[in-house]
Amino acid sequence: MSTAVRPPVPAVEDETLLSDTDVLIVGTGFSGLAVGTRLARQGRHSFALVDRASSVGGTWRDNTYPGAACDIPSHLYSFSFRPSASWSHVYGRQPQILDYLEQTAREEGLLPHTFLDAEMLDATWDEQAQRWDVRTSRGRHLATTLVTACGHLSDPAIPDLEGLDTFAGEIFHSARWNHDVDLAGKRIGVVGTGASAIQIVPELAEVAGSLTVFQRSAPYIVPRKDRPYSEAEKAMFGRLPETARQLRESLFWDSEARFPQRLGVPAFLDQMKKAALDHLTAQVADPDLRDRLTPSYELGCKRILLSNTYYPALTRSHVHLETSGIARVTETGVVARDGSEIALDVLVVATGFEATDLPFAYRVRGRDGRLLSEHWAEGGRTVASTSVAGFPNLFVMQGPSTGLGAGSIVYIIESQASYIGGAVDFVADNGAPIEPTPQAEDAYVADLDARSEGTVWLSEGCSSWYRHPVSGRLSALWPDYMSRYRAENGTFDAEPYAVGAPVPDLAATGG
Ligand code: NAP
């Protein structure tokens, strides 16, 4: 995807002031809702949420592809402060997760604070007024503190394939599924073999006339130990919440116990690699297909995927795995690098997201008009993976150095929300904006870079979106245990910050 040139920001026609609050939160996925809930529960009601879509839910609203489900157990992939006894399966399905988020927004009283169909067009730190001035497609918002909760898996990455725009059939990205297209009996192509694609392919194999999967690199896949929860179990989780809490705890520490794989510890790596390769052997009998499905890089470099149905789908007679690469897309299909021509009616691009060069950063200007994208030109730079030097009272949810190779991102999100809750209190108590010092930011970045050394993500032959394309730094991921993230970054600490000039008495009125 060419990310160097960003589309121009549309002109704002409506300058109506829609809110003037202590905090403005951009995005209503897990992150935005976590921050809103945190503020509301600590009694700070002067905040507004904006979202470019017509409903809340973030990535779980956008990803409606067939088979969409979570690959982290739901009793862990949910807010600890909003446990649900009713997860239908170990791994929640997209509709249930979206319901959970909508219910959170409703029951935590966030909807009256929320402006939908309001895309952030630009956000500028107003030095004189000491506040953020944010323009959206619906109007203007002022706020002392800005929280970007835009996510890093929200803007589809469209592959830079020759001829892609000439394809005359139906084409859509996995995160923008076109449910109007009737797929029955169609010749379908899927580009990509990541976490989204491996959930989509078995579903499409059920309905397609023919299905071609375009693989650039083979993923490691291990068995998915899913099952429905029985009514008795759900009743137990409801009546005895302690049982659900204990389940969460044990799921959490199971996840933590997998982290040494990412540190490249041979015993842990070998164990998981054997599980993945045994799974492949058990499910694919054809040696040639098995060979092409065997990854050529270190385990853990890219996300380890879970599926019991992906390999069997690839063994079906009408499903074809294309591994020579895509030479070009034509009006009628795809020409592979080995010269074969694959005629297609539908092309699904399951090619991931703009996760390293974050699009919202092109719309946020800090002191002296500096763009966040300029500051991050060689990879994300932060303090506590949340605040940025030169950007007063800005807190970034799920930006650089927050992603996980193993574990529940909701745990990190809650830690960040707690940190931001403390920062908002600090700003209010001091009546002055804060920003981390450049020295603190340098030290944080150097520390994370040092921790990244020796991990599988930087191992030889490993390339992924976790690494920044310009610097090669592991800028998307937190390179350590989840528990360490919370211990180090889950509580606001003013030490790395400079406290600025007092905030003038703005007529904050609440959202
Ligand atoms: P992804 O992991 O980035 O995978 C994209 C796939 O597209 C990769 O196989 C990639 O190949 C391929 N690709 C990209 N550009 C290509 C090109 N120009 N030509 C050919 N192939 C190309 O994206 P994703 O599957 O949407 O998953 C993204 C993230 O979303 C995951 O890491 C995960 O965090 C999250 N997710 C989670 C779940 C869940 O169950 N919780 C489900 C779906 C997604 P290479 O590997 O060779 O780059």
Boltz pocket constraint, residues with backbone or C-beta under 6 A from the ligand:
constraints:
  - pocket:
      binder: B
      contacts: [[A, 69], [A, 70], [A, 71], [A, 72], [A, 153], [A, 159], [A, 160], [A, 161], [A, 174], [A, 191], [A, 192], [A, 193], [A, 194], [A, 195], [A, 196], [A, 197], [A, 214], [A, 215], [A, 216], [A, 217], [A, 302], [A, 303], [A, 326], [A, 350], [A, 351], [A, 352], [A, 353], [A, 404], [A, 463], [A, 465]]
      max_distance: 6.0
